[in-house]
Amino acid sequence: MANSKWDERYSEQEFVYGTEPNDFLLTQYKNIKDGGRVLCLAEGEGRNAVFLARQGFEVHAVDQSAVGLKKAEELARSYGVTISTQAIDIKDLELGQDAWDGVVSIFAHVPPAVRKRLHGELNGSLKENGVLIFEGFTPEQLEMEGKGGPPPSQAELYIPYDQLIDELGSLEIVYAKHLHRTLSEGKLHQGLCAVAQVFAKKDELLNR
C-alpha cells in the first residue's frame, strides 16, 4: 500500500514532526479570512491543522495515512477543537471550485505530475481573496546538513524553485523566496535546510 511507510512512521506515540505549527505558517495565517475554510494538504499528524482550528478556522486536513490523521484528531481534541479529516492519496484529491479561503501546503512532497495538476487547479479552488501558504524542500536540500525531505532515491519529489513559481503562475504571488533556514520540527525536521516559501493570492482577473 502506498501509505504503509507513513502509517509506520506515524504509529509511534511521539509526534515525529512535533505539535507546534510551521514557522512560515505562523507568519502568514492571519492573511486568511477570519473563520474561513482551510484545506491542509499532506497534513500528517495535524500540527498545522490543529493550530488553525485553534484560531477559529474551519479546517479540513487530508493525508494518505489514516494513522497520522487519527493522531491529528486526538491532538485537536486535546485542545478542545475539531478538524475534519480525509485519508486519501493526494493524486485522487479534487480541490473543487471556489471552495477554500486558504490552502496550506507545508512540506507536501508528491510526484511532479500530481503537484503540477494541483498547483494548476489552485486559483479556481480558492474563494474570493483566498490564499495559498506554501513551504517545501528544494533539491538543494540533498546537499544540506539539516534533516528533512524525501530520501535521495525519491529526488524527483523535491521542488525546484523556478519550476514552483512557474507552476503557481495562475496565482498572484505576493511573496516568494528560496532560502536556507534552520528547522526544529520534531525529530525529523532539524537543522539548516534548503526550502522555498510562497504566499500567494487568488488572481481575480482570471475569473472575470
C-alpha positions as a printed NumPy array, in Angstrom:
array([[  0.   ,   0.   ,   0.   ],
       [  1.221,   3.49 ,  -0.854],
       [  0.631,   4.747,   2.658],
       [  2.299,   1.897,   4.565],
       [  5.538,   3.847,   5.11 ],
       [  3.647,   6.777,   6.556],
       [  1.386,   4.587,   8.683],
       [  4.515,   3.028,  10.181],
       [  6.145,   6.425,  10.716],
       [  3.109,   7.849,  12.483],
       [  2.363,   4.721,  14.526],
       [  4.777,   5.679,  17.301],
       [  3.443,   7.692,  20.203],
       [  5.781,  10.608,  19.555],
       [  4.72 ,  13.296,  17.071],
       [  7.602,  12.925,  14.634],
       [  7.287,  16.495,  13.29 ],
       [  6.257,  17.922,  16.647],
       [  2.953,  19.503,  17.649],
       [  3.829,  23.142,  17.046],
       [  2.826,  24.837,  13.768],
       [  5.283,  25.541,  10.993],
       [  7.174,  28.836,  11.387],
       [  6.242,  30.178,   7.952],
       [  2.571,  29.406,   8.547],
       [  2.798,  31.436,  11.759],
       [  3.901,  34.492,   9.798],
       [  1.149,  34.208,   7.174],
       [ -2.027,  32.65 ,   8.585],
       [ -3.594,  35.989,   9.531],
       [ -3.955,  36.672,   5.804],
       [ -6.666,  34.   ,   5.665],
       [-10.222,  35.3  ,   6.038],
       [-11.337,  35.152,   9.68 ],
       [-13.199,  31.915,  10.312],
       [-12.596,  30.795,   6.742],
       [-12.422,  27.285,   5.285],
       [ -8.866,  25.998,   5.076],
       [ -7.507,  22.917,   3.314],
       [ -4.291,  21.429,   4.734],
       [ -2.506,  19.153,   2.257],
       [ -0.422,  16.137,   3.354],
       [ -1.161,  17.171,   6.926],
       [  0.176,  14.064,   8.664],
       [ -0.235,  14.275,  12.435],
       [ -2.08 ,  17.581,  12.337],
       [  0.188,  20.2  ,  13.871],
       [ -0.752,  22.917,  11.364],
       [ -4.419,  21.979,  11.039],
       [ -4.951,  21.973,  14.802],
       [ -3.216,  25.325,  15.185],
       [ -5.514,  26.83 ,  12.56 ],
       [ -8.587,  25.323,  14.202],
       [ -7.486,  26.922,  17.464],
       [ -7.504,  30.272,  15.668],
       [-11.139,  29.778,  14.666],
       [-10.773,  28.463,  11.124],
       [-12.839,  25.619,   9.669],
       [-10.118,  23.124,   8.793],
       [-10.11 ,  20.102,   6.505],
       [ -6.927,  18.01 ,   6.704],
       [ -6.025,  15.44 ,   4.063],
       [ -3.26 ,  12.848,   4.139],
       [ -2.651,   9.373,   2.76 ],
       [ -2.121,   7.999,   6.28 ],
       [ -5.199,   7.277,   8.374],
       [ -2.827,   6.614,  11.285],
       [ -1.447,  10.136,  11.08 ],
       [ -4.905,  11.67 ,  10.794],
       [ -6.099,   9.767,  13.856],
       [ -3.293,  11.416,  15.803],
       [ -4.357,  14.756,  14.305],
       [ -7.901,  14.262,  15.577],
       [ -6.581,  13.314,  19.018],
       [ -4.388,  16.422,  19.079],
       [ -7.397,  18.544,  18.159],
       [ -9.458,  17.036,  20.97 ],
       [ -6.662,  17.757,  23.438],
       [ -7.051,  21.444,  22.586],
       [-10.849,  21.352,  22.602],
       [-11.223,  21.988,  18.867],
       [-12.353,  19.919,  15.897],
       [-10.998,  19.347,  12.418],
       [-12.374,  17.273,   9.583],
       [-10.025,  14.714,   8.072],
       [ -9.842,  12.671,   4.896],
       [ -7.485,   9.765,   4.284],
       [ -6.769,   9.936,   0.565],
       [ -3.864,   9.664,  -1.831],
       [ -3.311,  13.24 ,  -2.924],
       [ -3.327,  12.158,  -6.568],
       [ -7.024,  11.368,  -6.138],
       [ -7.88 ,  14.639,  -4.395],
       [-10.273,  17.042,  -6.095],
       [ -9.8  ,  20.624,  -4.91 ],
       [-13.217,  21.814,  -6.087],
       [-14.252,  25.268,  -7.29 ],
       [-14.449,  28.369,  -5.065],
       [-14.126,  26.007,  -2.11 ],
       [-11.376,  27.382,   0.148],
       [-10.397,  30.619,   1.828],
       [ -6.931,  29.164,   2.323],
       [ -4.852,  26.241,   1.119],
       [ -1.872,  25.268,   3.264],
       [  0.848,  23.156,   1.67 ],
       [  3.661,  22.573,   4.155],
       [  6.257,  20.014,   3.057],
       [  3.675,  18.242,   0.887],
       [  6.047,  16.423,  -1.458],
       [  4.253,  14.495,  -4.198],
       [  5.171,  13.269,  -7.691],
       [  5.74 ,  16.114, -10.18 ],
       [  2.72 ,  15.336, -12.348],
       [  0.404,  15.336,  -9.317],
       [  1.957,  18.529,  -7.984],
       [  1.591,  20.341, -11.306],
       [ -2.07 ,  19.391, -11.547],
       [ -2.839,  20.558,  -8.035],
       [ -0.952,  23.814,  -8.462],
       [ -2.77 ,  24.442, -11.728],
       [ -6.142,  23.988, -10.013],
       [ -5.406,  26.227,  -7.034],
       [ -6.674,  29.505,  -8.448],
       [-10.053,  28.039,  -9.324],
       [-10.335,  26.25 ,  -5.988],
       [ -9.814,  29.403,  -3.931],
       [-12.698,  31.662,  -2.956],
       [-12.562,  35.409,  -3.479],
       [ -9.491,  36.745,  -1.643],
       [ -8.369,  33.162,  -0.969],
       [ -4.686,  32.489,  -0.325],
       [ -2.005,  29.816,  -0.609],
       [  0.625,  29.322,   2.105],
       [  3.411,  27.048,   0.843],
       [  6.739,  25.747,   2.11 ],
       [  8.677,  22.859,   0.628],
       [ 12.172,  21.455,   0.302],
       [ 14.138,  22.252,  -2.859],
       [ 16.627,  19.838,  -4.493],
       [ 19.475,  21.685,  -2.752],
       [ 18.262,  20.029,   0.458],
       [ 20.034,  16.853,  -0.656],
       [ 23.34 ,  18.667,  -0.09 ],
       [ 22.427,  20.248,   3.255],
       [ 23.418,  19.065,   6.704],
       [ 19.917,  19.537,   8.091],
       [ 17.436,  16.675,   8.352],
       [ 14.238,  16.641,   6.301],
       [ 12.738,  15.814,   2.941],
       [ 12.365,  12.705,   0.797],
       [ 15.281,  10.239,   0.518],
       [ 17.753,  10.62 ,  -2.379],
       [ 16.047,   7.718,  -4.125],
       [ 12.969,   9.965,  -4.461],
       [ 14.771,  13.102,  -5.583],
       [ 12.003,  13.851,  -8.087],
       [  9.752,  14.809,  -5.162],
       [ 11.857,  17.867,  -4.38 ],
       [ 10.588,  21.106,  -5.899],
       [ 12.937,  23.321,  -7.938],
       [ 12.22 ,  26.945,  -7.041],
       [ 11.876,  28.28 , -10.591],
       [  9.619,  25.381, -11.524],
       [  7.47 ,  26.022,  -8.464],
       [  6.955,  29.67 ,  -9.408],
       [  6.054,  28.637, -12.95 ],
       [  3.52 ,  26.066, -11.695],
       [  1.854,  28.703,  -9.497],
       [  1.594,  31.121, -12.403],
       [ -2.195,  31.381, -12.234],
       [ -1.958,  32.901,  -8.746],
       [ -0.913,  36.402,  -7.721],
       [  2.382,  35.759,  -5.963],
       [  2.84 ,  38.224,  -3.113],
       [  5.969,  36.727,  -1.527],
       [  8.333,  34.051,  -2.78 ],
       [ 11.801,  33.145,  -1.59 ],
       [ 14.361,  30.363,  -1.882],
       [ 16.384,  30.269,   1.315],
       [ 18.366,  28.309,   3.844],
       [ 16.769,  28.264,   7.278],
       [ 17.079,  26.283,  10.481],
       [ 14.189,  23.923,  11.181],
       [ 13.223,  22.491,  14.549],
       [ 10.06 ,  20.463,  13.923],
       [ 10.077,  17.221,  15.865],
       [ 12.913,  14.793,  15.303],
       [ 12.622,  14.58 ,  11.512],
       [ 12.953,  18.254,  10.53 ],
       [ 16.092,  19.56 ,  12.197],
       [ 18.973,  21.839,  11.281],
       [ 19.89 ,  24.036,   8.335],
       [ 17.691,  23.184,   5.352],
       [ 17.014,  24.469,   1.829],
       [ 13.388,  25.49 ,   1.318],
       [ 11.094,  27.511,  -0.899],
       [  8.384,  29.679,   0.645],
       [  5.433,  31.215,  -1.197],
       [  2.483,  33.313,  -0.128],
       [  0.063,  33.864,  -2.997],
       [ -3.479,  35.094,  -3.588],
       [ -6.265,  34.16 ,  -5.941],
       [ -5.902,  36.129,  -9.163],
       [ -9.349,  37.638,  -9.568],
       [ -8.611,  38.883, -13.104],
       [ -8.608,  35.296, -14.368],
       [-12.211,  34.903, -13.235],
       [-13.731,  37.975, -14.864]])
